[in-house]
Amino acid sequence: MAVESKPLVICAPEPRTLDLIFTPGKLAELRDRYELVETSAAGVAELDAATLGRARYILGQPPLSEETLAKMTSLRAVLNVESNLLDNMPYEEVFRRGIHVVTTGAVFSVPVAELGLALALDLARGVIPADNDFRAGREKWGGDGNIGARLLSGSDVGIIGFGDLGKALRRVLCGFRCKVRVYDPWLPPSILEDHDVTPASLDEVMTGSDFIFVVAAVTTENRGFLGAGEFARMRPGAAFILLSRADVVDFDALMDAVSSGHIVAASDVYPEEPLPLDHPVRGLDGFIRSAHRAGALDVAFKQMGDMVLEDMDLMDRDLPPMRCRRAERETARRMRSRPVDKN
């Protein structure tokens, strides 16, 4: 009597590794339930036709040509653990065949939102400058150390983009009783209102906010859409916190707005990563720098493995994936976020 073979999974999770995204127990479960073919992203196209034909899932987001995809007659889903959708496969054919493309990016939403809150509080209360002054013996006590400080509580907050990260940011801000306006041209007003935020135009967010959080993904339509004009319309002394991708911002214009004293800013992302040692933002006063570390927590990476296993279990039972976010036919090819270089 023939032994039924396990479903085959092609594993090409660059820049992640299986050990990074699965706990030892979950990785053992993955190996027990599935036959794994581990390769590089570039190596997927070099696999033999029999392996490609048996593959039920791809773990990763390797480039897929029409020719390679045509050989993958059993493919049900591409489970992207890098989390940025790349324009590296024939999406129309993928969707025509009913193949799911899903991402695990939601795991980063709470970690990034919490760091965004920390950056906003620092910009409001000058924690880092006060600590530096204390270390140098030039601290200012009491009210003298609070010149220019403000409260986040009760302030006007603007959020640009309202996906998983925007929603998580709204939740962590709830205790501060902020008045929150959101600009997201991909969402209808009713969805924003359901999350207790006010739908707003980009101009209303820029001109009416004490704190602005940028959590928008990069698309074919919004590269550099926040530039000198938008920064000039911000309230004097307002705080600008960049958390998603630097490509949505004219970074030179942002530095100019901070250098002039018009606004203060913080960023976890940059036009080049790693950032050159001589980049002017490194010495810019009024600018807090974080090295693309907001979401890179081990607990978040391990949640990826949990999501992947749960969704593969659903699809094994001919049910749709529920934990990961599914790419949409209308927007998948418009995403332009660059892959993360480091874990």
N, C-alpha and C positions, 0 to 999 in steps of 0.2 A: 504494500500500500504506500503510495507516494506521500511524502511529508510536504504539507503546504508551506511554501516559502514565505518568509516575512516580507512585508512591504518595504520597498527600497527607498532610501533617502540619500540624495546627493548632498553632502555637507561641504559648503564653500563659504564659511561665514565671515570672510575678511571684512573689516579689520579685526573682528572678534575671533575668539577661539571657542571651541566647545567647552574647555575647562573654565573659561571666563563666564559663559552664560548659563551653565548648568552647575548645580551643586553636585557633589559626587553621587548622591543618591539618585538625583534626577537624570544624570548622565548614564548611570547604570540602567535606569528604567528605559531610557531612549535606546540603548544598545540591546536591551532584552526584547523590546517590542519591534524593533526595525533592523533591517540590514543597512549598515552605513557604508557609503562610499565617500571617503574623505579625499578632497582634492583642493586645488586652488581655484580662484574664480576663472582665471584664464584656462585652466585645465578642463573645465566642464565640456567645452566644445571638442576636446580631444578624446573623450571617453568613447568606448566602442558602442556601436548601434544597439546591441543587446542591452547594455546597461542603461543607456538613455531611454530605450523603449520600456524598460521595467520601472523607471523612476516614478514614484508617486508624489514625492515632495522634493523641492529644493530648499535647503536651509542656507540662506544667504541671498545675495542679489547679483549673481554673475552676469556678464553680458550674454545675451541669447540672440543669435541670428535666426532668421526665418528658417534656414536650413536645419539648425540644431533643434529648434522648437518642433519642427515637423517630425523629427525622429522620436520625440518624447510623447508617445501616444497615450501613455498612462498618467501623465502629469495632472495633478489636481490643484497644486498650490505652490507658489513661491513665497516662502516665509522670510521676509527681509529683516535681518537682525542688525543691519547697519543703521537702519531707521530713516535714512533719506531716500526718497524715491528717485531713482536715476533713469534717465531716458536712454536705456541700454537694451531694450527688448521691443519686439513688435507688439505693442499694447493692443492694437485693434484685433490682431489675430488671437492674442491671449484672451481677451474678453469674449471674442466670438466663440471660442471653444469652452467658455465657462470656467477657465482656470482662475483661481483666486490669486491676487497679489496682495499680501498683507504686510504690515509693518508693526514692529514692537515699540515704536517711539513713545507710546504713552507712558512707558516706565520712567521716562525722564521728567515727566511733567511736575511732579511734586518736588523732587530734588532741585530742579531749576527754579521753580516758584519760590522755594524757601530761600535760596541764595539771592534771588531777586529782591525779596523782602529785606534780607540783611543789607544788601547794597543800598536800598532806598533809605533804610534807617541810618546807615552810616553817612550818606549824603545829607540827611536831615540834621543829624546831631554831631557830625564831625568826630566820630570815634577814632578813626585812624590818625588824623592830625593831632588830636588831643593826646593820644598815646605817644606819638613821635615827640611832641613837645615835652611830655613828662620824662621820657627817656633822656632828653637833652637838658633837663633841668630848667626849662623855660615855660612850665605849665602855667595856665591861668586858672585861678580858683573861682568857684561860684559863677555868678553872672558874667564875670569877665571872660569866662571860657565858653559862653553861649552866645556870643555876638554872631548873628546870622543864623542861629539854630532855629528850627521850626518843628512842628508836630506833623507826623503822618496822620494821626487821628483826626478825623473830620475834614481832611483835605480833599481837594479835587484831584482825582486820579484818572488818567487816560490809559487805555490799553489798546495797542495796535495789533490786531490779530486775535482770534478767539477760538483756537483749536483746543487740543487737550491742555496745552500749557497755559493758555489764557484762562481757561476754566479753573485750573488748579490755582492760578494766581488770584483769581477772584475769591476762592475759598480761603486762602491764607490771609487775605485782606479783610475778611468779614469782621473780625474783632476790632478793627480800627475805624469802623463806621464811616468809611470814605464814600464820597459821591463819585461813582464810577461811570465814565463814558467809554464806549467801545466803538472803534472803527474796524469793520471787517466786511469788505464788499462781497464776500462769498456767502454771507449768512443773511437770512431774512430778519427783519426787526423782531419778530415774535420769539425767535430762539434766543436772541439777546435778552429780551425782556423776561423770558422764563428763568434766566440766570440772575435776575435782579440787577441788571446793568442798563444804562441808557444808550440806545443806538445813536451814533453821532457821525458826522462827517469828519474827514481828516482835519479840516481846518478847525472844527469845534474842539477836537481833541488837542491840537497843537496850541490853540490860543487859550483854552479854558482849563488847563491842568497845572497843578503844582508838581505832580510826578507823572512821568510818561514811561510806560513799560512797552518795549517793542518785542513782540513774540511772534511776529509774522514769518511764515516760510518764504523762501525765495522762489519766485515764479518767472515765467517769461515776460510778465507784465510789470514787475515792481522793482527791478534792479535800480538801486540808487534813488528811489522815489522820495526818500527823506533827505533833503539837501539844504542848502543855505537859506532858501526862502522859508522853508518849514521851521528851521531853527530860529530864524529872526522873528517869527511870529510867536514863539514861546514866551511865557511870562518871565520877566527878569528874575533870575535866581532859581528858576524851576529846575527840576532834576530829570535827566534823561537816562534811562536804564536799558541797555541793549543786551538781550538775552538769546535771541534766536540765531540770526546769521548776519554777518557784517555786510553782505552784498546788498541788503535792502537800504543801506545808508551810504551817503557820500561821506566817507570817513574823514577826509581832509576838511570838509565843511563843518563836521561835528567838532573836530579839534579846534578849528577857528572860533566857533561859538563859545567853547569853553575857555580858550586862551584870552578872548576878549572880556571875559568876566560876565557875559550875558547869562550863561547857564552853567550848571555843574552836570557831570555825567559819570556813568560807570559802564563798563562793558566786560562781558565774558568771551567775546568773539572779536576777530580782527580780520582785515583784508588778507593778511598772510599769517599762516600758522605753521611752525613757530614764528613769532614776531622777531624781525632783525634787532640786534642789540642796539643799533643806532636809531631805531624808529623814534620819532619825536614824541609819540604818546607816552613813552616811558618816563619822561621828565615833566609831564604836563600837570601843573597844579590844578586842583578842582576836578580831577579825573581819577576814579578808582579803577584799577586794573585787576582782572581775574583771568587766569590762563586756561580758558575753555574747560573748566573743571566743574561747572555747575551741576551737570547731570551724572558725572562719572563716579558714581558710588557703587560699590560691589553689590549692595542690596538691590540696586536697580538692574544691574547686569543679570543677576540671578533670576529676577522676575521675568526676564526675557525667556529663559528656558521653561519656566512654569507656563507662560502664555503659549509658547510653541507646542508643548506637549498636550495642553488642554485642547487647543484648536485642531491638532492632528487627530486626537481622539474623536472629536466631533465629526471631522470629515471622514474618518474611517467608518463612521456609522451613517454616512451620507447625509450629514447635517452641515449647515454652513458654519464657518469659523465665527466665533463670538468675542474672543479675548483680544485679538490683534485688530488693528484698524485696517479696513479694506480700502485699497486704492479704488478710485472712481474713474470710470471711463472718460468722463468729461474733463478731469483735472490731472490725471496721472502724467500725461506728456508735458504739462505746463510747469511741473515742479523742476527747480533748478538748484537746489541745495547741493553743495559739494560734499563728498564723503568726508568723514572725520579721519584725520591722519593718525591719531593716537587714541588708545583706549581711554 
